[in-house]
Amino acid sequence: MNQHLKQLIDLSIVDKEIDAFEPKIEEANYNYEAALAKTQSIESDIENLSTEIKEEELKKAKNELHLAELSQKLEENSKKSAEIKTEREMKSLQLEEEIAKEQITFANEEIDRLEKIIDHKKEQIETAKVTLAELQSNLETVKADVDSKLTVLNNDRQSVFVKKEKLLSATNQKGLAFYQKIRRWAKNTTVVKIEDQACMGCHMMISDKIYSDVIRAEEITTCPHCGRILYVDSTQE
């Protein structure tokens, strides 16, 4: 086999090994990021519930203030009743009292409703805090596990990078430039096998002459359809 072709085949194998680390690293990081996202989501829920409680408490305070005003109004009306001289004044005062009592009933019902909402949201916060504490404790374990995996992956990847550097220093520069030009678009299918006289990059059949050239491996041969570098393994050869 042509030495330059052998170098490009070896280089393509190393590049595949390097690229294979990325999904492994992403998978390791995903576990931590997913746990962190869940923690942040619960923290956001607690913050939102706290804000909602403040809003409900403000509504409750307004109703309590209105209730105090209505009670004071009833007291004043009670004092006015002793000074009433006409039936018309009596009916007007009674109407005011009825309206005030209805508003007092509504205010009390609204305060009771708001208190139930506030209590329910406070219970939700307490439940969320328990879940958050568990997640934060688990998060530390997940982080330690991820860091351990990443250390191993990075060490292994560094070893492959060293292997690649050695290959690059020994590879013919003209052949390397040709390889890198194809790799820009073909990625890890820059150098592909021929199986059943078909390019494994584009899966198109190649002619007998090109197939013969690839088998001889005296020169670097590319697929006439897609332009990838072709080779046959030792078994096929």
Protein Blocks (a to p, Z undefined) as FASTA:
>chain_A
ZZklmmmmmmmmmmmmmmmmmmmmmmmmmmmmmmmmmmmmmmmmmmmmmmmmmmmmmmmm
mmmmmmmmmmmmmmmmmmmmmmpcbfklmmmmmmmmmmmmmmmmmmmmmmmmmmmmmmmm
mmmmmmmmmmmmmmmmmmmmmmmmmmmmmmmmmmmmmmmmmmmmmmmmmpcfklmmmmmm
mmmmnmmmmbccdeehiafklopacdfklmmmmmnomaccddfklopacdddfklZZ
